[in-house]
Amino acid sequence: MTYPFLSDAWFEAVESLRDTAPAAPEEVAEIAVNMVVTGGPDGDRSLHFAEGRFDRGLVDGAPTMVTVPHRVARAMLVDLDPEVAITAFMTGEIRVEGDFTRLMELQQSGGAMLAPTPEQLAFIGELRALTQ
């Protein structure tokens, strides 16, 4: 069964997979970034990246807030397409407030994020299978 990206049903399905998720790379474990995804089928959604994973809602104390269109968030988080993110950033579709260096740390330490391990790729495949 598939669910619309970032819908409550999608998050519930993803949460059921959490125990099988591979460990996050050490380089990103301490980074916290909040994100608002705009223009989705269920309206705007708040989520965060902290402790090496994405989850619902905003996290207290995150020094960075990113606002990103729904289609770009899906391309970044499910399709792992960095070109979409780069283009969206360069054209102003992605807005960053606060500590921009946190995003740079994610990008720089992102060798593991841009070149996932076989275990991470398998998990991402499971996410894709759940996502409309």
Phi and psi in degrees as a GROMACS rama.xvg file:
@    title "Ramachandran Plot"
@    xaxis  label "Phi"
@    yaxis  label "Psi"
@TYPE xy
-115.343  156.115  THR-2
-134.666  149.634  TYR-3
-61.1322  135.335  PRO-4
-53.5257  128.248  PHE-5
72.197  6.70505  LEU-6
-71.8355  162.824  SER-7
-58.7395  -41.0637  ASP-8
-63.0205  -38.3279  ALA-9
-63.5261  -47.5307  TRP-10
-60.1998  -40.154  PHE-11
-63.5456  -41.4313  GLU-12
-65.006  -41.6755  ALA-13
-64.9235  -42.1563  VAL-14
-60.8414  -31.4314  GLU-15
-68.5547  -17.0642  SER-16
-94.3368  -7.90072  LEU-17
-53.1026  -38.1207  ARG-18
-65.9969  -20.6242  ASP-19
-97.8528  -2.03226  THR-20
-69.9764  137.753  ALA-21
-68.4929  156.857  PRO-22
-63.3332  145.808  ALA-23
-73.403  150.847  ALA-24
-60.1774  140.516  PRO-25
-55.4447  -34.5914  GLU-26
-61.856  -22.5012  GLU-27
-110.825  -0.394792  VAL-28
-61.8486  -30.4325  ALA-29
-96.3386  0.304375  GLU-30
-91.5172  132.928  ILE-31
-127.267  128.65  ALA-32
-139.185  131.36  VAL-33
-91.7795  152.216  ASN-34
-142.006  136.716  MET-35
-114.067  122.563  VAL-36
-100.83  122.256  VAL-37
-104.674  153.448  THR-38
75.8949  20.886  GLY-39
-81.42  170.166  GLY-40
-61.0132  -27.2271  PRO-41
-101.883  18.0612  ASP-42
87.0488  -165.236  GLY-43
-72.9198  143.253  ASP-44
-127.56  139.811  ARG-45
-101.672  135.834  SER-46
-149.803  175.869  LEU-47
-146.73  158.698  HIS-48
-114.021  118.705  PHE-49
-156.306  148.694  ALA-50
54.6628  31.2818  GLU-51
81.1309  13.6591  GLY-52
-149.121  159.526  ARG-53
-92.8794  146.514  PHE-54
-154.974  170.066  ASP-55
-69.3836  153.156  ARG-56
79.6761  173.59  GLY-57
-98.9869  149.853  LEU-58
-103.856  135.001  VAL-59
-62.9994  139.928  ASP-60
82.9129  1.07897  GLY-61
-67.3158  128.073  ALA-62
-80.5573  -5.40857  PRO-63
-133.073  138.537  THR-64
-123.376  127.899  MET-65
-116.587  132.896  VAL-66
-112.304  126.858  THR-67
-142.241  141.147  VAL-68
-65.5051  150.896  PRO-69
-53.0156  -48.5299  HIS-70
-62.9944  -34.6755  ARG-71
-71.758  -41.9265  VAL-72
-59.8856  -42.0761  ALA-73
-64.0192  -42.9485  ARG-74
-62.2897  -37.2845  ALA-75
-74.7388  -45.6986  MET-76
-91.0854  -29.2871  LEU-77
-107.297  -45.4148  VAL-78
-86.5501  -13.0684  ASP-79
52.632  47.8325  LEU-80
-105.931  93.5788  ASP-81
-66.5295  -24.4109  PRO-82
-63.0897  -38.839  GLU-83
-63.2088  -43.5107  VAL-84
-64.3329  -43.232  ALA-85
-62.7902  -46.7495  ILE-86
-62.4832  -43.8426  THR-87
-63.4829  -39.2488  ALA-88
-65.8259  -45.8787  PHE-89
-65.2591  -29.3408  MET-90
-93.554  2.37382  THR-91
84.5586  7.09  GLY-92
-71.2486  -28.3573  GLU-93
-99.2248  123.78  ILE-94
-111.111  137.078  ARG-95
-120.744  129.5  VAL-96
-120.578  142.379  GLU-97
92.89  -142.651  GLY-98
-79.9424  97.1642  ASP-99
-65.1869  -24.9787  PHE-100
-63.4921  -25.8859  THR-101
-63.5864  -39.5794  ARG-102
-67.1321  -37.8972  LEU-103
-64.7254  -38.2636  MET-104
-62.479  -41.5956  GLU-105
-61.3038  -44.0283  LEU-106
-66.3242  -45.3878  GLN-107
-70.038  -39.0584  GLN-108
-85.4204  0.273695  SER-109
-75.8866  12.9634  GLY-110
-50.2807  -42.8421  GLY-111
-71.4846  -27.6283  ALA-112
-82.8736  -33.5176  MET-113
-86.6198  -21.8145  LEU-114
-128.724  74.1681  ALA-115
-62.7028  152.495  PRO-116
-70.9687  165.556  THR-117
-56.9684  -36.0421  PRO-118
-66.043  -42.6267  GLU-119
-66.0251  -40.7382  GLN-120
-62.6949  -39.0479  LEU-121
-63.1532  -42.7787  ALA-122
-65.1241  -42.9123  PHE-123
-61.4586  -37.1886  ILE-124
-60.7425  -38.6572  GLY-125
-65.0395  -41.1305  GLU-126
-62.366  -42.9374  LEU-127
-61.5359  -37.8046  ARG-128
-65.472  -24.176  ALA-129
-89.1591  -11.8435  LEU-130
-104.857  130.594  THR-131
